[in-house]
Structures are given as C-alpha cells and as structure tokens.
Amino acid sequence: MPCDTRLKPKQTLQQRAAEVRKAVDALALKVLKRQVRPVVDRATGAIAFQGWNETDRDGITDACAYRRLKVQGNALVQAELARAEAMAGRPVNTKALAQGVHSHDGGVSWHHGH
C-alpha cells in the first residue's frame, strides 16, 4: 500500500510495513472501544477517523487506514464502518479516497487534495 512506502530516514520497507500494521491495529482497537469514530462525508463519501491523533497515526492517512481495516476483515470493526456509512446515508467512495479527498479535523470539513 502507498502508506507503507513513505519511509522515514534510514528505514526499511519491512520496518515501515510493521509500523503501519501496529498503528492500524491500535486504531482498530480504539474504534472498537469507540474512542475513535469513523466519519463518512455525506457529499463525497470520503472517510476520516475522528479522535485519531497525530502521534497515534504515525504518518498514516485516513484513506490508508480505511483500506487496511477493510482488508483485515474484523467483523466488529466492519460493523463500525458500516454504522458510519449508515449515519452518512452513503457508502465510502473509494474513488474519492483515490482522488485525495480528506479531512484534517476528524470529518468536520473536507479538502479535495493539495
């Protein structure tokens, strides 16, 4: 995944992949405990994780985290993602994610890439 390839200085691809897995696993746990809430934009279908702070995310975008969570397939996390989609009245739009639609404030406002 693209977020696996954003290496820090003197970091191997394997080390970055392990960091991403660890951060997304921690995110999944916080979603399950409802400490972090997935938010889907009604207009674009982009997703953000409200309450996921900069130190926890370790340079991982919401889009990348969403893709990894979908691949992991944890049924309870999937239910929380489906709940966010239901509250928005639309599914997550993977095309919007690919185009770079994102939020810097946990889903309060949305940006169409920069």
Sequence and secondary structure as in RCSB ss.txt:
>XXXX:A:sequence
MPCDTRLKPKQTLQQRAAEVRKAVDALALKVLKRQVRPVVDRATGAIAFQGWNETDRDGITDACAYRRLKVQGNA
LVQAELARAEAMAGRPVNTKALAQGVHSHDGGVSWHHGH
>XXXX:A:secstr
 GGGG   TT  HHHHHHHHHHHHHHHHHHHHTTSSEEEE TTT  EEEET  HHHHTT  HHHHHHHHHHH  H
HHHHHHHHHHHHHTS   HHHHHTTEE SSSSSS EE  
